[in-house]
Amino acid sequence: LDNVLKKSHKLISNETNNRAELYMAILARFNAGKRLNLTQRGSFETRSHLAGLRYDKGTSWHYSPWRNVIGESPGSHFKEYMIRQKRSREMKTEHRKNTTPYKKDLMVPTEQPNFDYGPNAEEGELTKEEFDSEVNRRLHEFQITGK
């Protein structure tokens, strides 16, 4: 509770801890956003360490733990795998530098004046008296007569 009280001023002003957010972003990226098998013994801790190694060392993070644990250099297939991963990463970053992001062409609507409305509208052909008599005739047609 003391730790929460010490940092309560940050909670009130809604400040964030960028280091914690960076760590969780790295962890989610390494795990591909998956939260699988976190109940297994040491699973989350192991994934956290591996995510940190991947962030620090890049795609060749396997090399130093391999040498520390086994005591000898990894095999040729493993080294080729690390080289392929590194080359793939470099090609992706180079491609991103040289290309622009895809932009969808926006279709600009061509608006033409609507001749049925506004100052361009045609005048009616009926006079006021003819219009009123037509309205009365139509109303008389719609009336229901009792039979």
Rosetta blueprint (number, residue, H / E / L):
1 L L
2 D H
3 N H
4 V H
5 L H
6 K H
7 K L
8 S H
9 H H
10 K H
11 L H
12 I H
13 S L
14 N L
15 E L
16 T L
17 N L
18 N H
19 R H
20 A H
21 E H
22 L H
23 Y H
24 M H
25 A H
26 I H
27 L H
28 A H
29 R H
30 F H
31 N L
32 A L
33 G L
34 K L
35 R L
36 L L
37 N L
38 L L
39 T L
40 Q L
41 R L
42 G L
43 S H
44 F H
45 E H
46 T H
47 R H
48 S H
49 H H
50 L H
51 A H
52 G H
53 L H
54 R H
55 Y H
56 D H
57 K H
58 G H
59 T H
60 S H
61 W L
62 H L
63 Y H
64 S H
65 P H
66 W H
67 R H
68 N H
69 V H
70 I H
71 G L
72 E L
73 S L
74 P L
75 G L
76 S H
77 H H
78 F H
79 K H
80 E H
81 Y H
82 M H
83 I H
84 R H
85 Q H
86 K H
87 R H
88 S H
89 R H
90 E H
91 M H
92 K H
93 T H
94 E H
95 H H
96 R H
97 K H
98 N H
99 T L
100 T L
101 P L
102 Y L
103 K L
104 K L
105 D L
106 L L
107 M L
108 V L
109 P L
110 T L
111 E L
112 Q L
113 P L
114 N L
115 F L
116 D L
117 Y L
118 G H
119 P H
120 N H
121 A L
122 E L
123 E L
124 G L
125 E L
126 L L
127 T L
128 K H
129 E H
130 E H
131 F H
132 D H
133 S H
134 E H
135 V H
136 N H
137 R H
138 R H
139 L H
140 H H
141 E H
142 F H
143 Q L
144 I L
145 T L
146 G L
147 K L
